[in-house]
Amino acid sequence: MEHDIIVLGSGPAGLAAAVAARGRDKSVLVIGNRWEDSPLARAERVDNYLGMPGRTGAQMLREFSQHAQAMGVETVTGRAIALMVYNGFYVTVGSQVYDGRALILAPGVVRQAKYPGEEEYLGRGVSYCATCDGMLYRSKPVVVVGRSPDAPLEANYLSSLGCQVTYVSSNQPKGLQEGIPFVKAGKLAVRGQGTVTALEADGVELPCAGVFILRQAVAPTDLLPQLETEEGFIKVDRHMATNVEGVFAAGDCTGGPLQVAKAVGEGHVAALSACEYLDQQEQQ
Ligand SMILES: Cc1cc2nc3c(=O)[nH]c(=O)nc-3n(C[C@H](O)[C@H](O)[C@H](O)COP(=O)(O)OP(=O)(O)OC[C@H]3O[C@@H](n4cnc5c(N)ncnc54)[C@H](O)[C@@H]3O)c2cc1C
């Protein structure tokens, strides 16, 4: 395996975990969207983090990132769209797959609600990953629901595979290839009969065989369906261990208070637990 630990999420929890794991001399890869996409980047002033009063959220994130970099943490900027568990963990970002022996989930809170029909048709026409599933829809009509900045590129990729792509979003997309029809719509629902047959966009049915829903963040339970949750948050014990062996979680994704200090503390604990897990594995 290339890395000891993969951290999913580059907010305070993920970066704190990465720094703590590097302190134990583990190799760490942080996979996360741009740090500007962390909700903390929107905080105009943070006064409740010990020793750093009066900073903007963006300043804090920059300093956290610099600390992680100085500790030798490797980073990949991008959205994790798929996760496979098989003698370790394999995380897909775009067309690349990264592997690690332990996994720390720190994706924050995924706030976007699901569309009607999305859950029902997941795996039967609904996909979150153009790279993983695009080939299945060659020469077929598909709809890309663009909710992330890289969604137009994914739509272009599907088009290059030979899919007949329609792009649906509430905003004019940037970087969408000429020739791909764009439909501006906000109220969406997936329709089907056994498998997907259409996306309903503001009351108009767009017939299709596949719907690629590309959001900024993918809920951890969509990446790892066997993950146990409680009231919508990942269930962890005091060591930040989840119910899946080798998987730990930290930060907003485990529940309130949704604050930086709690995220950082949990990230630290999750990292120490992941290191202990790896050390125990080596002794076996
Ligand atoms: C406007 C605002 C003001 C706030 N002010 C304060 C404050 O004053 N004090 C305070 O303590 N807290 C404040 N908070 C809360 C604070 O920002 C959060 O508690 C904290 O950022 C949680 O850290 P985290 O690492 O758990 O998650 P996040 O900061 O949400 O980081 C998670 C990161 O993972 C990324 N991610 C998720 N899924 C994926 C995926 N599949 N692939 C790649 N990347 C992914 C996300 O895009 C995000 O960048 C504020 C929040 C907001 C929105």
The ligand as a MOL file (V3000), in Angstrom:
LIG
                    3D

  0  0  0     0  0            999 V3000
M  V30 BEGIN CTAB
M  V30 COUNTS 53 58 0 0 0
M  V30 BEGIN ATOM
M  V30 1 C -20.0400 30.8720 8.1700 0
M  V30 2 C -19.4790 29.9450 9.2230 0
M  V30 3 C -18.8890 30.4530 10.3480 0
M  V30 4 C -18.3540 29.5900 11.3180 0
M  V30 5 N -17.7630 30.1340 12.4160 0
M  V30 6 C -17.2210 29.3490 13.3500 0
M  V30 7 C -16.5840 29.8910 14.4950 0
M  V30 8 O -16.5350 31.1210 14.6780 0
M  V30 9 N -16.0350 29.0380 15.3780 0
M  V30 10 C -16.0830 27.6830 15.2340 0
M  V30 11 O -15.5400 26.9580 16.0750 0
M  V30 12 N -16.6910 27.1190 14.1510 0
M  V30 13 C -17.2510 27.9130 13.2080 0
M  V30 14 N -17.8790 27.3590 12.1170 0
M  V30 15 C -17.9670 25.8760 12.0330 0
M  V30 16 C -16.6650 25.2700 11.4840 0
M  V30 17 O -16.3980 25.8160 10.2150 0
M  V30 18 C -16.7680 23.7530 11.4140 0
M  V30 19 O -17.1540 23.2220 12.6610 0
M  V30 20 C -15.4410 23.1130 10.9870 0
M  V30 21 O -15.0030 23.6370 9.7600 0
M  V30 22 C -15.5810 21.5970 10.9080 0
M  V30 23 O -14.3840 21.0550 10.4510 0
M  V30 24 P -14.3510 19.6330 9.6840 0
M  V30 25 O -12.9300 19.4150 9.3180 0
M  V30 26 O -15.0610 18.6100 10.4740 0
M  V30 27 O -15.2350 19.8140 8.3710 0
M  V30 28 P -15.1280 20.8690 7.1770 0
M  V30 29 O -14.4920 22.1350 7.6210 0
M  V30 30 O -16.4950 20.9170 6.6110 0
M  V30 31 O -14.0970 20.2060 6.1780 0
M  V30 32 C -14.4420 19.0820 5.4220 0
M  V30 33 C -13.8070 19.2250 4.0600 0
M  V30 34 O -13.9350 17.9830 3.3700 0
M  V30 35 C -14.3730 18.2410 2.0450 0
M  V30 36 N -15.0540 17.0570 1.5130 0
M  V30 37 C -16.2310 16.5280 1.8830 0
M  V30 38 N -16.5060 15.4420 1.1540 0
M  V30 39 C -15.4850 15.2980 0.3010 0
M  V30 40 C -15.1980 14.3730 -0.7230 0
M  V30 41 N -16.0510 13.3680 -1.0250 0
M  V30 42 N -14.0380 14.5130 -1.4070 0
M  V30 43 C -13.1750 15.5200 -1.1230 0
M  V30 44 N -13.3940 16.4370 -0.1590 0
M  V30 45 C -14.5410 16.3210 0.5360 0
M  V30 46 C -15.2900 19.4460 2.1790 0
M  V30 47 O -15.4560 20.1310 0.9330 0
M  V30 48 C -14.5030 20.2760 3.1820 0
M  V30 49 O -13.5310 21.0670 2.5220 0
M  V30 50 C -18.4170 28.1810 11.1450 0
M  V30 51 C -19.0230 27.6790 10.0000 0
M  V30 52 C -19.5600 28.5310 9.0420 0
M  V30 53 C -20.1910 27.9500 7.8070 0
M  V30 END ATOM
M  V30 BEGIN BOND
M  V30 1 1 1 2
M  V30 2 1 2 3
M  V30 3 2 2 52
M  V30 4 2 3 4
M  V30 5 1 4 5
M  V30 6 1 4 50
M  V30 7 2 5 6
M  V30 8 1 6 7
M  V30 9 1 6 13
M  V30 10 2 7 8
M  V30 11 1 7 9
M  V30 12 1 9 10
M  V30 13 2 10 11
M  V30 14 1 10 12
M  V30 15 2 12 13
M  V30 16 1 13 14
M  V30 17 1 14 15
M  V30 18 1 14 50
M  V30 19 1 15 16
M  V30 20 1 16 17
M  V30 21 1 16 18
M  V30 22 1 18 19
M  V30 23 1 18 20
M  V30 24 1 20 21
M  V30 25 1 20 22
M  V30 26 1 22 23
M  V30 27 1 23 24
M  V30 28 2 24 25
M  V30 29 1 24 26
M  V30 30 1 24 27
M  V30 31 1 27 28
M  V30 32 2 28 29
M  V30 33 1 28 30
M  V30 34 1 28 31
M  V30 35 1 31 32
M  V30 36 1 32 33
M  V30 37 1 33 34
M  V30 38 1 33 48
M  V30 39 1 34 35
M  V30 40 1 35 36
M  V30 41 1 35 46
M  V30 42 1 36 37
M  V30 43 1 36 45
M  V30 44 2 37 38
M  V30 45 1 38 39
M  V30 46 1 39 40
M  V30 47 2 39 45
M  V30 48 1 40 41
M  V30 49 2 40 42
M  V30 50 1 42 43
M  V30 51 2 43 44
M  V30 52 1 44 45
M  V30 53 1 46 47
M  V30 54 1 46 48
M  V30 55 1 48 49
M  V30 56 2 50 51
M  V30 57 1 51 52
M  V30 58 1 52 53
M  V30 END BOND
M  V30 END CTAB
M  END
